[in-house]
C-alpha cells in the first residue's frame, strides 16, 4: 500500500535531499549568485503563461509546478529546493494532501484537486513562493493547474520530468519504499509524455542531473528578490 510513509522511507528521502543539497549549494553560492547556470529564456522570462488575470499572489512571488512520473526524482528535487532556500517557500505535495490528509484515490474530480489548488492559492496570497509537486496527471489535474498558472500575478515556472517507464523501474528498485508498491502499480500510474502543454513548459530529460534542475529553480527564486513575509 502507498498510504503510509514508513520511517525507512522518510530517512531515505531525507538522505537523498541532503546529498543533493550539498552537491548544489556551497559557501553561500545562492546569496552571492555564483556558479548557477542561467535558465534558458523560455524557462523563466516567458513563464507567465495563459491569460495572467492576476487574481492571486504578488508580482514578486514565484509559482513552481514540478511534475513527473513516480520515481522521476521530483520529490527529492522539491524537498532539496525547500531545504536549500529556507523559509518563505511553501511545498504543496500531491501525495501528502491526497494520500495522507484525505486518504483518497486518484480519480477525476476528486477532492484533493481542490485542496491542492486552495493550499497553493492561500500560500501565494500570504506572500510565499510555492512549489506544487506530484505526478499530477494532466487529465485529472490539468484544468486546475492551468487555472492556477493563469491566475498567478508573479512568475510561474512549469517543469515536467520526462523519464521513461523502464528508467522509473530502475530508480524505484533502489528506493526505501521499493516494497510498498509493485511494477504493476507503477505501470498503471505511468503516462508517457504527460505534459500540460503550456507556453514555456520546461522538459527535463532523464539524463539531466538533479543538481542542475535544482540550480535552475534556485535561480528563479533568487531572482524574485522576495523575502519571507514574516522576516
Secondary structure, 3 states (H helix, E strand, C coil): CCCCCCHHHHHHHHHHHHHHHHHHCCCCHHHHCCCCCCCCHHHHCCCCCCCCCCCECCCCCEEEEEEECCCCCHHHHHHHHHHHHCCCEEEEEHHHHHHHHCCCCCCCCCHHHHHHHHHHHHHHHCCCEEEEEECCCHHHHHHHHHHHHHHECCEEEEEEEECCHHHHHHHHHCCCCCCCCCHHHHHHHCCCCCCCCCCCCEEEECCCCHHHHHHHHHHHHHHHCCCCCCC
